[in-house]
Amino acid sequence: MAEQFVGLRSFSPRAEIRTIKPCPKLAGEVVLPGDKSISHRAVILNSLGKGKAEIDNFAPGRDCLATVRCLRALGVKIDRKGSRDSPTLLVSGTGEDGLKEANNVLDAQDSATTMRLLGGLLSSQPFISVITGDVSLRNRPMGRLIEPLRLMGAEVWGRGRDSFAPLVIKGKKLRGIDFTLPVPSAQIKSAILLAGLFARGNTVLHQAIPSRDHTERMLKRMGASLESQGNLISLLPLSSPLIPVNLRIPGDSSSAAYFLVAGAIHPNARIVIRDCGINPTRTGIIDILLAMGARLKIDNKRLEGGEPLADIVVESSELKGIEVGGDIIPRLIDEIPVLAVAGCVAKGKTVIRDAGELRVKESDRIATVVSEFSRLGAKIEPLPDGMVIYGGRPLSGTEVDSHFDHRLAMSLAVVGLIAKGETTINHAQVAQVSYPAFWQTLQQVLNADKS
Ligand code: S3P
């Protein structure tokens, strides 16, 4: 596994090391980065709109910047202003037929959302595209993208008999499909919807379990003829260009999860998280922490730009183990590494099932969580589709590795807050993928009572 990531070229080969020590108190306010999933959609869909749009609080991580670079390479003018951690993008949408063939290979870096969403879109554009990514992304499944696109008539090929990137796409006019999503994947759903915008005929999608619905919400807001009811989505091809929308991206609930768990497991904590997205397709972690006994309060609920958000207060809690599985899994899939931290501290056993998708994320998150948490003294066993965590065992700091997985790096930092001694995290720079300011924000929460 480690060998596989040695060639990861979008990070400096120098291993950035972060050391975390337990602290007497966690307090203060957390300002989150803009939501990664919503940011990808906001910049892609506004690129297709006819006219200018301003996107505030755009996600500052590397994944969304990869999407911006790809869109620029496809001829979209995107200017960036504001601060590094909360940039504003000015997107000059090219309209429905304004994208141009890129004069080089597109690089999605570590971002599967970039590759899959653009893969869908580019299949319907009248030119050739080649899209690749880092070593990690080139080992993630792309057959699940290629298969439905081919049913729409797309000419898309991938390495390893159409299983992996790089992808080669000969764009053309597609036809709409009636398709049942075999995995509850918002990336595949969104790729098909993006292709369907330019297809001949309607696209109808059936989801066995709903996944995040940011694409549907934004398409409706931008004037597309899309209806979603229960597990069914129906989209008509565009009859007029998408209407550009100015929006402010809500804080990323997946980034909030590190502080929600940190506050709940630390014996002396009170953390306030501002402007956090609470789209119900993303809030499984809040539901599970509440069910585990977390002292969480959700205040100031509101709707901004079609997405719900709120402020969340978390305080030291006595957690108990829980069984997690079934329909809730897509609502917390990215939060499972940090949920495992809560499981290590909770009283009793936590069992996570139906989460086989973890095996095909930035790392095999079942294997990497089990190996790195075990080093810290956790009793945790892998299952084919999840893990069993025996909570309440003493944890001791030691040297661990992120496996170049941003969510693992940040989850290990949360363990470090309560483990005895020092926890040293290798390749910690990978947090830049979704949360470049994570280490500074963590430091602020650690130092809150000193200032
Ligand atoms: C995402 C969907 C999820 C999630 C990923 C972001 C998105 O992936 O894990 O971090 O923005 O659509 P899948 O669609 O593969 O489940």
Boltz pocket constraint, residues with backbone or C-beta under 6 A from the ligand:
constraints:
  - pocket:
      binder: B
      contacts: [[A, 36], [A, 37], [A, 38], [A, 40], [A, 113], [A, 184], [A, 185], [A, 186], [A, 187], [A, 188], [A, 190], [A, 211], [A, 212], [A, 333], [A, 334], [A, 357]]
      max_distance: 6.0
